[in-house]
């Protein structure tokens, strides 16, 4: 590939990425948190709290399941931030995949997280490479299907990574963070030196992750109310994004 063509290809994908990020930033961050159940008989079980903000009555937590005949909860939830039309389209593909696997094996246990993740990544990656517009979504797959809570994040370009205990989707928008410098004291009588406040650039995503990391890094798993409090603190960074919406699995 010659240099001019290489530069052109890079600019093409940079443009796709920028548009996807803009669409993600128009939406609120989405958060998934592992919590310790404290209900009677469930002391050793863990669930996942899902949280975001919405301005309209839309479903931001899409259950991926062929049917619920033998389950009280769906095995997988697709959630995230970004363009809702894109989010729904990916959710439809994922639901069709789950249904197809179930119909082939006639066994819910045949649907596991890894092949589901591979499939969703492939759908998103193909759009990023082959379509004029990438999916403007930053996704989380939440599962309690096999052996405990699992969370996987999938980016708009099809890249993914597993998340331990907590995850944040979206929130790439830059915000200013107050940083205090200097000291405040009195020199002589009636003369004071005030602290200076400087603006430090960060992103909503990084700040939200700092809030969650500060709790989980101590090795503690919150109960449901503690998890909701953490989520509210992180979502407070997103002003004018609507009402807090919770879900759990």
C-alpha positions in Angstrom: 0.0 0.0 0.0 1.5 3.4 -1.0 1.8 6.2 1.4 -1.0 8.3 0.0 -3.5 5.4 0.0 -2.4 4.5 3.6 -3.1 8.1 4.7 -6.5 8.0 3.0 -7.5 4.8 4.6 -6.5 6.1 8.0 -8.5 9.3 7.5 -11.5 7.2 6.4 -11.5 5.1 9.5 -10.7 8.1 11.8 -13.8 9.8 10.3 -15.9 6.8 11.1 -14.6 6.6 14.6 -15.2 10.3 15.3 -18.8 10.0 14.1 -19.4 6.9 16.3 -17.9 8.6 19.3 -20.1 11.7 18.8 -23.2 9.5 18.7 -22.1 7.7 21.8 -21.4 11.0 23.6 -25.0 12.2 22.8 -26.2 9.5 25.1 -25.6 8.9 28.8 -22.9 6.6 30.1 -24.1 3.1 31.0 -22.8 1.3 34.1 -22.7 -2.4 35.1 -21.8 -3.3 38.7 -21.5 -6.7 40.4 -23.2 -6.7 43.8 -23.6 -9.2 46.6 -27.2 -10.4 47.2 -28.4 -10.2 50.8 -31.9 -11.7 50.3 -32.8 -14.6 52.4 -31.2 -17.8 51.0 -29.0 -15.8 48.6 -26.1 -14.7 50.8 -23.5 -16.3 48.6 -25.0 -15.2 45.2 -23.9 -12.2 43.2 -25.9 -10.3 40.7 -25.3 -7.4 38.3 -26.8 -3.9 38.7 -27.3 -2.0 35.4 -27.7 1.8 35.4 -28.0 4.6 33.0 -30.1 7.8 32.4 -32.9 8.2 29.9 -35.1 11.0 28.8 -37.7 8.8 27.0 -39.5 5.6 27.7 -37.0 3.3 25.8 -35.6 0.0 26.7 -31.8 0.4 27.4 -31.4 -3.2 28.7 -32.2 -5.7 26.0 -32.7 -9.3 27.2 -31.1 -11.9 24.9 -33.1 -15.1 25.3 -35.2 -17.4 23.1 -37.8 -17.8 25.8 -38.2 -17.6 29.6 -40.1 -20.8 30.2 -37.5 -22.2 32.6 -35.9 -19.1 33.8 -36.9 -16.3 36.1 -34.2 -14.0 34.5 -32.7 -13.9 31.0 -29.3 -15.4 30.6 -27.8 -12.3 28.9 -28.5 -8.6 28.8 -27.3 -6.3 26.1 -26.9 -2.7 27.3 -24.8 0.3 26.4 -24.6 3.9 25.1 -25.0 5.5 21.7 -27.4 5.7 18.8 -30.6 3.9 19.9 -31.4 2.8 16.3 -28.0 1.2 16.0 -28.4 -0.3 19.5 -31.7 -1.9 18.6 -30.3 -3.3 15.3 -27.4 -5.0 17.1 -29.8 -6.3 19.7 -32.0 -7.8 17.0 -29.0 -9.6 15.5 -27.9 -10.9 18.9 -31.4 -12.1 19.8 -31.6 -13.9 16.4 -28.3 -15.6 17.1 -29.4 -16.7 20.6 -32.7 -18.1 19.1 -30.9 -19.9 16.3 -28.5 -21.6 18.7 -31.3 -22.6 21.0 -33.4 -23.9 18.1 -30.5 -26.0 16.8 -29.6 -27.6 20.1 -32.9 -27.2 21.9 -31.0 -26.5 25.1 -30.6 -23.1 26.8 -27.2 -24.1 28.2 -25.8 -24.4 24.6 -25.9 -20.6 24.4 -22.8 -19.4 26.2 -21.1 -16.0 26.5 -18.0 -16.5 24.5 -19.6 -17.4 21.1 -22.2 -14.7 21.7 -19.5 -12.2 22.2 -17.6 -13.4 19.1 -20.8 -13.0 17.1 -21.6 -9.5 18.3 -18.0 -8.4 17.7 -18.1 -9.8 14.2 -21.4 -7.9 13.4 -19.9 -4.6 14.7 -16.5 -5.1 13.2 -18.0 -5.8 9.7 -20.0 -2.6 9.9 -16.9 -0.7 10.9 -14.9 -2.0 8.0 -17.5 -2.4 5.3 -20.3 0.1 5.8 -20.2 3.9 5.3 -21.3 4.4 8.9 -20.1 2.3 11.9 -22.5 1.4 14.6 -22.4 4.4 17.0 -22.6 2.2 20.1 -20.4 1.3 23.1 -21.9 -2.0 24.5 -21.8 -4.1 27.6 -22.9 -7.8 27.6 -24.0 -8.8 31.1 -24.4 -12.5 32.0 -25.2 -14.7 35.0 -25.8 -17.7 32.8 -22.8 -19.9 33.6 -21.0 -19.8 37.0 -21.5 -16.3 38.2 -21.7 -12.7 36.9 -19.6 -11.7 33.8 -19.4 -8.4 32.0 -17.8 -7.8 28.6 -17.4 -4.4 26.9 -17.6 -4.2 23.1 -16.5 -1.0 21.3 -17.9 0.6 18.2 -15.0 -0.9 16.1 -15.6 -4.5 17.3 -12.8 -4.5 19.9 -13.7 -6.1 23.3 -12.4 -6.7 26.7 -13.7 -8.6 29.8 -14.4 -6.4 32.9 -14.0 -7.5 36.5 -16.8 -6.5 38.8 -17.7 -3.2 37.1 -17.7 -1.5 33.7 -18.6 1.8 32.0 -19.8 2.2 28.4 -19.6 5.6 26.7 -18.7 8.8 28.3 -15.9 9.9 26.0 -16.9 13.6 26.3 -14.2 15.8 27.9 -15.0 17.7 31.1 -13.0 20.0 33.4 -12.0 18.8 36.8 -11.1 21.2 39.6 -7.6 20.8 41.0 -6.6 22.9 44.0 -3.0 24.1 44.3 -1.1 26.1 46.9 -2.1 26.6 50.5 -4.5 28.8 52.4 -3.2 30.5 55.5 -2.9 33.9 57.1 0.2 36.1 56.8 0.2 38.7 59.5 -3.2 40.2 60.3 -6.0 40.2 57.8 -3.9 39.0 54.9 -4.8 35.6 53.4 -3.5 33.6 50.5 -6.2 31.6 48.7 -5.9 28.3 47.0 -5.9 28.5 43.2 -8.3 26.3 41.3 -7.1 25.0 37.9 -9.1 23.1 35.3 -7.8 19.6 34.6 -9.2 17.9 31.5 -10.6 14.5 31.9 -13.5 12.4 30.4 -16.8 11.4 32.0 -15.8 7.8 31.4 -12.5 8.1 33.3 -14.1 10.0 36.1 -16.9 7.4 36.5 -14.3 4.6 36.4 -12.3 6.4 39.2 -15.5 6.5 41.4 -16.1 2.7 40.9 -12.5 1.7 41.1 -12.1 3.6 44.5 -14.7 1.2 46.0 -13.9 -2.1 44.3 -10.1 -1.9 44.6 -10.4 -2.6 48.3 -11.7 -6.1 47.5 -15.2 -5.3 48.7 -18.3 -6.2 46.8 -21.2 -3.8 47.5 -24.7 -4.9 48.4 -27.5 -3.7 46.1 -28.1 -0.4 47.8 -24.4 0.4 47.9 -24.2 -0.4 44.2 -27.1 1.9 43.5 -25.3 4.7 45.4 -22.1 4.2 43.5 -24.0 4.2 40.2 -25.8 7.4 41.1 -22.5 9.1 42.0 -21.1 8.1 38.6 -24.2 9.1 36.7 -24.3 12.5 38.4 -21.4 13.4 36.1 -23.9 13.4 33.2 -26.1 16.5 33.7 -29.4 16.9 31.8 -29.4 13.4 30.5 -32.7 12.4 32.0 -33.8 10.1 34.9 -31.8 7.3 36.4 -32.9 3.9 35.1 -31.9 0.8 37.1 -32.1 -2.9 36.2 -30.6 -6.1 37.7 -29.9 -9.6 36.7 
